[in-house]
Amino acid sequence: MMIRLAKREDLPAIHALVRDLAIYEKAEKEFVASLEDYYRDFDCGIFDTLVAEVQGEIVGMALYYMAYSTWKGRMLYLEDFVVKASMRGRGIGEKLFRAFLAEAEKKGCRLVKWQVLDWNEPAIRFYKKFGALIEEEWLNGKIFLSS
C-alpha cells in the first residue's frame, strides 16, 4: 500500500470514490460536481488529494484545500475522506489520515477541520482516536497542530 499525492490521471478514481461517499451518506442526488469540474479545479490548484493505492488501484483518498482561521492562521480543510468499503479495516484510513495531518504540518497549518455526520459512529470513533474535538449537530472536527 502506498500513500501519494494525486495526479491528474487519478481524478476519475477520486470522482468515483466521492460518488461512493455520497451514496453512503444518502445524498447521491446532491453530488453534482462533474469529472470535468474536477479536472478544471485540480488544474487551477483549488484542491489537493492524497490517494491510497494498493496494487495499482486507488482504494482511498483524502481531498483537502488550504483555508484560513482568523484565530489560528493557516488551516487545512479536509473536504472528503474515504476508503473503499471492501478495503476498510486494513489500516489504510489511518495511514491516509496521518499523511493528511503531515501535509498540514508541512504547510505550516495550526489547525485542520472537517465535518462528519452525527449518525456516522464508525467515523466519529476513528477521528476520536486521533484526539479530535467533535462538535455538535453537523459535527465539526478539528485538531490543533503545533506549527
C-alpha positions, 0 to 999 in steps of 0.5 A: 500500500502506498500513500501519494499525492494525486495526479491528474490521471487519478481524478476519475478514481477520486470522482468515483470514490466521492460518488461512493461517499455520497451514496453512503451518506444518502445524498447521491442526488446532491453530488453534482460536481462533474469529472470535468469540474474536477479536472478544471479545479485540480488544474487551477490548484483549488484542491489537493488529494492524497490517494491510497493505492494498493496494487495499482488501484486507488482504494482511498483518498483524502481531498483537502484545500488550504483555508484560513482561521482568523484565530489560528492562521493557516488551516487545512480543510479536509473536504472528503475522506474515504476508503473503499468499503471492501478495503476498510479495516486494513489500516489504510484510513489511518495511514491516509489520515496521518499523511493528511495531518503531515501535509498540514504540518508541512504547510505550516497549518495550526489547525485542520477541520472537517465535518462528519455526520452525527449518525456516522459512529464508525467515523466519529470513533476513528477521528476520536482516536486521533484526539479530535474535538467533535462538535455538535449537530453537523459535527465539526472536527478539528485538531490543533497542530503545533506549527 
